[in-house]
Amino acid sequence: MSFFNTSRPISTMNEDLENNEETLQQNMSSSSLVRKKSDMVLVTNINVRFQIVRSFMSNMKVVIFGTKLVVLFPAVPLAVAADFYNIGRPWIFTLSLLGLAPLAERVSFLTEQIAYFTGPTVGGLLNATCGNATEMIIAILALHQNKIHVVKLSLLGSILSNLLLVLGSSLLCGGLANLKREQRYDRKQADINSLLLLLGLLCHLLPLMFKYALAGGNHSIANATLQLSRASSIVMLLAYVSYIFFQLKTHRKLFEAQEKEEEDDEDEEKAVIGFWSAFTWLVGMTLVISVLSEYVVGTIEAASDSWGISVSFISIILLPIVGNAAEHAGSIIFAFKNKLDISLGVAMGSATQISMFVVPLSVVVAWIMGIRMDLDFNLLETGCLAFAVIVTAFTLQDGTSHYMKGVVLCLCYIVISACFFVLKAPQINQYGMVNLGAKPSFDAIAI
């Protein structure tokens, strides 16, 4: 048996061989092209991954290591580890409080980076909003745990801190740094914020006066106080929306001086991080702040018992100082540069937003959650708020500043701090509210 067909012509066989060689060469060339394309895709994917890693490392260098508070960042994982291993609730509170300080400062930095792309006005509102992110998150988590006294005291402390400590230290440092020249600012912006703060003070005073006028704490009075507080909260929210519309649309020219100064700074400094990178880091840090805020709310009573300090002092003094770290630093820097309009916008703008937006929003959110939270902040706390608003309004009435005004505001804050420090740990009544030994003032909170 033969393996070859000898009947076929030799020329035909040669043609078949040539065709087979051409086919083989075409297959080899096509396979090489496929390998080249796959290699190109592989190289491209590797380059993309390296670019992502390089961009992430560059952003981390700017966001994490670009602040002097970087030494406090290890407190964040340590707080998580302390909670996981149940090391101790006071330790969890301390580490969480330390970890919130650099996070709050970096949130302000990220919003400033976003402001380079959105414009100074929108950026300023975004900065004020995100600057109060810590207070807002703590308030929501405390409401979820039905710790209404922590909500009230922390928000009250934030207002006091911005009006007396942040603004006072800014005027003090700015006055000392500019002794040989007069510091002036636009009174119109200060007057607008003062009016809104006075409206917020009225909404806080009415439930308190209503309760004492009727001289009782029965269920009907508690319901009436609660209804008055909810109605006042809606009015405060409407006033804040009107203020935003006033600032962005109808009377934007009143804020043009502040915007011009911010634009001058933008000429000197440019964004060091992209818009979407800043937005991504902002979301991530907000989530971390939520975790640490939950630790703070859950361990504040344990820390109070362990340290022998009242919950009032921790909520009114310590928490706001940590939450307002970003506003504090930024306001002082602008005061050093003799740009008091921006310093006032940061300090009073943040206080106005807490008073006219975060506080009534907390009441509305509690209403939705079925929690009976009112605007009765007790006699001592409301009196401190009234004093802070009035003394700030008097301080800013002439449009000029010197270091003595800052000294007075800072001393006022020290006196208020001493008041709540000597107020030893108050008893917590059955509704979870602070009882200072007088007739219960939080009856409207009872569920």
C-alpha positions as CSV (number, residue, x, y, z in Angstrom):
1,M,0.0,0.0,0.0
2,S,1.4,3.4,-1.0
3,F,1.0,6.6,1.0
4,F,1.3,8.8,-2.1
5,N,-1.0,9.1,-5.0
6,T,1.4,8.7,-8.0
7,S,-1.3,9.3,-10.5
8,R,-1.3,13.1,-9.7
9,P,1.0,15.4,-11.7
10,I,4.2,16.6,-10.1
11,S,3.3,20.3,-11.0
12,T,0.0,20.0,-9.1
13,M,1.8,18.7,-6.0
14,N,4.3,21.6,-6.1
15,E,1.4,24.1,-6.3
16,D,-0.2,22.5,-3.2
17,L,3.1,22.7,-1.3
18,E,3.4,26.4,-2.2
19,N,-0.2,27.1,-1.1
20,N,0.4,25.3,2.2
21,E,3.5,27.4,2.9
22,E,1.7,30.6,2.2
23,T,-1.2,29.6,4.5
24,L,1.3,28.7,7.2
25,Q,3.0,32.1,6.8
26,Q,-0.3,33.9,7.0
27,N,-1.3,32.0,10.1
28,M,2.0,32.8,11.7
29,S,1.7,36.5,10.9
30,S,-1.8,36.6,12.1
31,S,-0.9,34.9,15.4
32,S,2.0,37.3,15.8
33,L,-0.4,40.3,15.3
34,V,-2.7,38.8,17.9
35,R,0.2,38.4,20.3
36,K,1.2,42.0,19.7
37,K,-2.3,43.3,20.3
38,S,-2.6,41.3,23.5
39,D,0.8,42.5,24.6
40,M,-0.3,46.1,23.9
41,V,-3.5,45.6,25.9
42,L,-1.5,44.0,28.8
43,V,1.0,46.8,28.8
44,T,-1.8,49.4,28.7
45,N,-3.5,47.8,31.6
46,I,-0.3,47.7,33.6
47,N,0.3,51.4,32.8
48,V,-3.2,52.3,33.9
49,R,-2.8,50.4,37.1
50,F,0.6,52.1,37.8
51,Q,-1.0,55.5,37.0
52,I,-3.9,54.8,39.5
53,V,-1.4,53.7,42.2
54,R,0.8,56.7,41.5
55,S,-2.1,59.1,41.6
56,F,-3.3,57.5,44.9
57,M,0.1,57.8,46.5
58,S,0.4,61.4,45.3
59,N,-3.1,62.2,46.7
60,M,-2.3,60.5,50.0
61,K,0.9,62.5,50.3
62,V,-1.1,65.7,49.9
63,V,-4.2,64.7,51.9
64,I,-2.8,62.7,54.7
65,F,0.7,64.0,55.1
66,G,0.0,67.6,54.1
67,T,-1.1,68.7,57.6
68,K,0.7,69.2,60.8
69,L,-2.0,67.1,62.5
70,V,-0.8,64.0,60.7
71,V,0.6,62.8,64.1
72,L,-3.0,62.3,65.2
73,F,-4.0,60.1,62.3
74,P,-2.8,56.9,64.0
75,A,-5.6,57.5,66.6
76,V,-8.1,56.5,63.9
77,P,-7.0,52.8,63.5
78,L,-6.2,52.7,67.2
79,A,-9.8,53.7,68.0
80,V,-11.2,51.0,65.8
81,A,-8.8,48.4,67.3
82,A,-9.8,49.5,70.8
83,D,-13.4,49.0,70.0
84,F,-12.8,45.6,68.4
85,Y,-10.8,44.3,71.3
86,N,-12.9,46.0,74.0
87,I,-9.9,47.7,75.6
88,G,-12.0,50.2,77.5
89,R,-14.7,52.7,76.7
90,P,-12.8,55.8,78.0
91,W,-9.9,54.8,75.7
92,I,-12.2,54.4,72.8
93,F,-13.7,57.9,73.5
94,T,-10.2,59.5,73.8
95,L,-8.8,57.9,70.7
96,S,-11.9,58.7,68.7
97,L,-11.9,62.4,69.8
98,L,-8.2,62.7,68.8
99,G,-8.9,61.1,65.5
100,L,-11.7,63.5,64.7
101,A,-9.4,66.5,64.9
102,P,-7.2,65.8,61.8
103,L,-10.2,64.4,59.9
104,A,-12.2,67.6,60.4
105,E,-9.2,69.7,59.3
106,R,-8.7,67.6,56.2
107,V,-12.4,67.9,55.3
108,S,-12.0,71.6,55.3
109,F,-8.9,71.3,53.1
110,L,-10.8,69.1,50.6
111,T,-13.7,71.5,50.4
112,E,-11.3,74.3,49.7
113,Q,-9.8,72.2,46.8
114,I,-13.3,71.7,45.4
115,A,-13.9,75.4,45.7
116,Y,-11.2,76.1,43.1
117,F,-13.5,74.4,40.6
118,T,-16.9,75.6,41.8
119,G,-16.2,79.2,42.5
120,P,-15.7,81.1,45.8
121,T,-19.4,81.6,46.8
122,V,-20.5,78.0,46.3
123,G,-17.1,76.9,47.7
124,G,-17.7,79.0,50.8
125,L,-21.1,77.5,51.4
126,L,-19.7,74.0,50.8
127,N,-16.9,74.8,53.2
128,A,-19.3,75.9,55.9
129,T,-21.5,72.9,55.4
130,C,-18.7,70.3,55.4
131,G,-16.9,72.2,58.2
132,N,-20.0,71.3,60.4
133,A,-20.1,67.7,59.1
134,T,-18.8,66.4,62.4
135,E,-21.5,68.2,64.4
136,M,-24.2,67.0,62.0
137,I,-23.1,63.4,62.1
138,I,-22.8,63.4,65.9
139,A,-26.3,64.9,66.2
140,I,-27.8,62.3,63.9
141,L,-26.1,59.4,65.6
142,A,-27.0,60.7,69.1
143,L,-30.6,61.0,68.0
144,H,-30.5,57.4,66.7
145,Q,-29.4,56.4,70.2
146,N,-32.0,58.7,71.8
147,K,-29.3,60.8,73.5
148,I,-31.1,64.1,73.0
149,H,-29.1,65.8,75.7
150,V,-25.8,65.1,73.8
151,V,-27.4,66.6,70.6
152,K,-28.5,69.8,72.4
153,L,-25.3,70.3,74.3
154,S,-22.9,69.6,71.4
155,L,-24.8,71.9,69.0
156,L,-25.0,74.6,71.7
157,G,-21.3,74.2,72.3
158,S,-20.5,74.6,68.6
159,I,-22.3,77.9,68.5
160,L,-20.5,79.2,71.6
161,S,-17.2,78.0,70.3
162,N,-17.6,79.7,66.9
163,L,-18.8,83.0,68.4
164,L,-16.5,83.3,71.3
165,L,-13.4,81.1,70.9
166,V,-12.9,81.0,67.1
167,L,-13.9,84.6,66.5
168,G,-12.3,85.9,69.7
169,S,-8.9,84.2,69.0
170,S,-9.1,85.5,65.4
171,L,-9.6,89.1,66.5
172,L,-6.9,88.7,69.1
173,C,-4.2,87.2,66.8
174,G,-5.2,89.5,63.9
175,G,-4.9,92.6,66.2
176,L,-1.6,91.6,67.6
177,A,-0.2,90.9,64.1
178,N,-1.5,94.2,62.7
179,L,-0.8,96.6,65.6
180,K,0.4,99.4,63.3
181,R,-2.7,99.4,61.0
182,E,-6.4,99.6,61.6
183,Q,-8.4,96.4,60.9
184,R,-11.7,97.0,59.2
185,Y,-14.5,94.8,57.9
186,D,-17.8,95.1,56.2
187,R,-20.5,95.6,58.9
188,K,-23.3,94.5,56.5
189,Q,-22.3,90.8,56.6
190,A,-21.9,90.9,60.4
191,D,-25.3,92.6,60.8
192,I,-27.0,89.9,58.7
193,N,-25.5,87.0,60.7
194,S,-26.3,88.8,63.9
195,L,-30.0,89.2,62.9
196,L,-30.2,85.5,62.1
197,L,-28.5,84.5,65.4
198,L,-31.0,86.8,67.3
199,L,-33.9,85.1,65.5
200,G,-32.5,81.7,66.4
201,L,-32.1,82.9,70.0
202,L,-35.8,84.0,70.1
203,C,-36.8,80.5,68.9
204,H,-34.8,79.0,71.8
205,L,-36.1,81.4,74.4
206,L,-39.8,81.0,73.5
207,P,-40.2,77.3,74.6
208,L,-38.2,78.1,77.8
209,M,-40.3,81.1,78.7
210,F,-43.5,79.4,77.7
211,K,-42.8,76.6,80.1
212,Y,-41.9,78.8,83.0
213,A,-44.7,81.2,82.3
214,L,-47.2,78.3,82.7
215,A,-45.2,77.1,85.8
216,G,-45.6,73.5,85.3
217,G,-44.3,70.4,83.5
218,N,-47.4,68.3,82.9
219,H,-48.1,66.4,79.7
220,S,-50.2,69.1,78.1
221,I,-47.6,71.8,78.6
222,A,-44.9,69.4,77.3
223,N,-47.0,68.8,74.1
224,A,-47.5,72.5,73.6
225,T,-43.8,73.2,74.0
226,L,-43.0,70.5,71.6
227,Q,-45.4,71.8,69.0
228,L,-44.1,75.3,69.4
229,S,-40.5,74.0,68.9
230,R,-41.4,72.1,65.7
231,A,-43.2,75.2,64.3
232,S,-40.2,77.4,65.2
233,S,-37.8,74.9,63.6
234,I,-39.7,75.1,60.3
235,V,-39.5,78.9,60.5
236,M,-35.8,78.7,61.2
237,L,-35.2,76.5,58.2
238,L,-37.2,78.9,56.0
239,A,-35.1,81.8,57.3
240,Y,-31.9,79.9,56.4
241,V,-33.1,79.1,52.9
242,S,-33.9,82.8,52.5
243,Y,-30.4,83.6,53.7
244,I,-28.9,81.3,51.1
245,F,-31.0,82.9,48.3
246,F,-30.1,86.4,49.7
247,Q,-26.4,85.5,49.6
248,L,-26.3,83.8,46.2
249,K,-28.9,85.8,44.2
250,T,-30.5,89.0,45.2
251,H,-27.7,90.7,47.3
252,R,-24.6,88.9,46.1
253,K,-22.8,92.3,45.8
254,L,-22.6,92.4,49.6
255,F,-20.3,89.5,49.5
256,E,-18.2,90.6,46.6
257,A,-15.4,92.0,48.8
258,Q,-15.0,88.7,50.5
259,E,-15.1,86.9,47.1
260,K,-12.5,89.3,45.7
261,E,-10.1,88.6,48.6
262,E,-10.6,84.8,48.1
263,E,-9.9,85.2,44.4
264,D,-6.6,87.1,45.2
265,D,-5.6,84.1,47.3
266,E,-6.5,81.8,44.4
267,D,-4.1,83.7,42.2
268,E,-1.4,82.9,44.6
269,E,-2.4,79.3,45.3
270,K,-3.8,76.7,42.9
271,A,-5.6,73.4,43.4
272,V,-3.1,70.6,44.3
273,I,-5.6,67.8,43.8
274,G,-8.2,67.1,41.1
275,F,-12.0,67.6,41.6
276,W,-13.0,64.0,41.6
277,S,-10.0,62.9,43.7
278,A,-11.0,65.6,46.3
279,F,-14.6,64.5,46.1
280,T,-13.7,60.8,46.6
281,W,-11.4,61.6,49.6
282,L,-14.2,63.8,51.0
283,V,-16.7,61.0,50.9
284,G,-14.2,58.5,52.4
285,M,-13.3,60.8,55.3
286,T,-16.9,61.5,56.0
287,L,-17.6,57.8,56.4
288,V,-14.6,57.5,58.8
289,I,-15.9,60.5,60.7
290,S,-19.3,58.7,61.0
291,V,-17.6,55.7,62.5
292,L,-15.6,57.7,65.1
293,S,-18.6,59.9,65.9
294,E,-20.6,56.7,66.7
295,Y,-17.8,55.7,69.1
296,V,-17.9,59.1,70.7
297,V,-21.6,59.1,71.2
298,G,-21.6,55.6,72.6
299,T,-18.8,56.1,75.1
300,I,-19.3,59.7,76.3
301,E,-21.0,58.7,79.5
302,A,-18.3,56.2,80.3
303,A,-15.6,58.8,79.7
304,S,-17.5,61.3,82.0
305,D,-17.7,58.7,84.8
306,S,-14.0,57.8,84.4
307,W,-12.7,61.3,84.2
308,G,-15.0,62.8,86.8
309,I,-16.1,65.5,84.3
310,S,-19.8,66.2,83.5
311,V,-21.3,65.3,80.2
312,S,-22.2,68.9,79.8
313,F,-18.5,70.0,79.8
314,I,-17.5,67.3,77.4
315,S,-20.4,68.0,75.0
316,I,-20.2,71.8,75.2
317,I,-16.5,72.4,75.3
318,L,-14.4,69.4,74.2
319,L,-16.5,68.1,71.2
320,P,-16.9,71.5,69.6
321,I,-13.2,72.4,69.9
322,V,-12.4,69.2,68.0
323,G,-15.2,69.7,65.4
324,N,-14.3,73.4,64.9
325,A,-10.6,72.8,64.4
326,A,-10.7,73.5,60.7
327,E,-12.7,76.8,61.1
328,H,-10.4,77.8,64.0
329,A,-7.2,77.4,62.0
330,G,-8.6,79.0,58.8
331,S,-10.1,82.0,60.6
332,I,-6.9,82.8,62.5
333,I,-4.8,82.5,59.3
334,F,-7.1,85.0,57.5
335,A,-7.0,87.3,60.5
336,F,-3.2,87.3,60.4
337,K,-3.4,88.4,56.8
338,N,-5.7,91.3,57.8
339,K,-8.7,89.8,56.0
340,L,-11.3,90.0,58.7
341,D,-14.2,89.7,56.2
342,I,-13.2,86.1,55.5
343,S,-12.6,85.4,59.2
344,L,-16.0,86.8,60.2
345,G,-17.6,84.8,57.3
346,V,-16.0,81.6,58.6
347,A,-16.7,82.0,62.3
348,M,-20.1,83.7,62.2
349,G,-21.2,81.8,59.1
350,S,-20.5,78.5,60.8
351,A,-22.4,79.6,64.0
352,T,-25.3,80.9,61.9
353,Q,-25.5,77.6,60.0
354,I,-25.5,75.6,63.2
355,S,-28.1,77.8,64.9
356,M,-30.5,78.2,61.9
357,F,-29.9,74.9,60.0
358,V,-28.4,72.1,62.0
359,V,-30.5,72.7,65.2
360,P,-33.9,72.9,63.5
361,L,-33.0,70.1,61.1
362,S,-32.2,67.9,64.2
363,V,-35.7,68.7,65.6
364,V,-37.3,67.8,62.2
365,V,-35.3,64.6,61.9
366,A,-36.2,63.7,65.5
367,W,-39.8,64.4,64.6
368,I,-39.5,62.0,61.6
369,M,-37.9,59.4,63.8
370,G,-40.7,59.7,66.4
371,I,-38.4,61.3,69.0
372,R,-39.8,64.2,71.0
373,M,-37.0,66.7,70.8
374,D,-37.8,70.4,71.4
375,L,-35.8,73.7,71.5
376,D,-35.8,74.0,75.3
377,F,-32.1,74.0,76.0
378,N,-32.5,74.5,79.7
379,L,-32.1,77.8,81.6
380,L,-28.3,77.8,82.1
381,E,-27.5,76.7,78.5
382,T,-29.9,79.2,76.9
383,G,-28.6,82.0,79.1
384,C,-25.1,81.3,77.9
385,L,-26.3,81.3,74.3
386,A,-28.1,84.6,74.7
387,F,-25.0,86.2,76.3
388,A,-22.7,85.0,73.5
389,V,-25.0,86.3,70.8
390,I,-25.5,89.7,72.4
391,V,-21.8,90.3,73.3
392,T,-20.8,89.3,69.8
393,A,-23.3,91.6,68.2
394,F,-22.0,94.5,70.4
395,T,-18.4,93.6,69.5
396,L,-19.0,93.9,65.8
397,Q,-21.2,97.0,65.7
398,D,-18.6,99.6,64.7
399,G,-16.8,97.9,61.7
400,T,-13.3,98.1,63.3
401,S,-11.3,95.6,65.3
402,H,-8.4,95.4,67.7
403,Y,-6.9,92.8,69.9
404,M,-8.8,93.9,73.0
405,K,-12.1,92.7,71.5
406,G,-10.6,89.3,70.9
407,V,-9.4,89.3,74.5
408,V,-12.9,90.0,75.8
409,L,-14.5,87.3,73.7
410,C,-11.9,84.7,74.7
411,L,-12.3,85.5,78.4
412,C,-16.1,85.1,78.0
413,Y,-15.5,81.6,76.6
414,I,-13.2,80.8,79.5
415,V,-15.8,81.8,82.1
416,I,-18.5,79.7,80.4
417,S,-16.1,76.8,80.2
418,A,-15.3,77.1,83.9
419,C,-19.0,77.2,84.6
420,F,-19.6,73.8,83.0
421,F,-16.4,72.4,84.4
422,V,-17.4,73.1,88.0
423,L,-20.8,71.7,87.2
424,K,-20.0,68.2,88.2
425,A,-21.6,65.2,86.5
426,P,-25.3,65.8,86.6
427,Q,-27.8,63.1,87.2
428,I,-29.5,61.7,84.1
429,N,-33.3,61.3,84.6
430,Q,-35.4,58.5,83.3
431,Y,-35.8,60.2,79.9
432,G,-32.0,60.3,79.4
433,M,-31.9,64.1,80.0
434,V,-29.7,66.2,82.1
435,N,-31.2,67.2,85.5
436,L,-29.2,69.9,87.2
437,G,-31.1,69.7,90.5
438,A,-33.9,72.1,89.5
439,K,-37.4,71.3,88.3
440,P,-37.1,69.0,85.2
441,S,-36.9,71.1,82.0
442,F,-36.8,68.3,79.5
443,D,-40.3,66.9,80.1
444,A,-41.1,67.6,76.4
445,I,-38.5,65.0,75.5
446,A,-40.4,62.1,77.1
447,I,-41.6,59.6,74.6
